[in-house]
């Protein structure tokens, strides 16, 4: 991995601080997202039951809110962090040619004129894709938690159709 990073970053760039910052942000974001979703889900699930003498009895005609309502903005921050990571890391990499290594003139003389752009954009693009793929994986994990741990009588049928209708209205 070290060779991959050194080959795809500006010459002389110290990748360790950037990599550790992204890993810390990624970890904190995952923890916040997971516990935010889980807290909302468990609170709404608890409302389906009435407590009689320490025994939870499901209320008559319980209805669990839709998955998309419970999900709320749990994954929106991954999109925001992915975009911000891409913009900031790319800007830092491009600026490093002028201020850090002062290798901008060397990079301009290379036979492959795209080399500077590749070294500046590849790693930030991979970071952004990692944020996006994690959001997609967490979406399916959250949906599985919702479907498995919600009592069957409280599930409203057609959750996938509701998700697609919300996504369709967002992208119109």
URKA-V136230 format. One record per helix or strand. SS is the DSSP state (a for helix, b for strand). FROM is the first residue (numbers start at 0). TO is the last residue. Records with the same first field share a line. If there is no record, write none. Layout:
# URKA-V136230
SS=FROM-TO ; FROM-TO
This chain:
# URKA-V136230
a=1-6 ; 15-45 ; 66-70 ; 75-98 ; 103-108 ; 114-148 ; 151-153 ; 158-169
b=48-51 ; 54-57
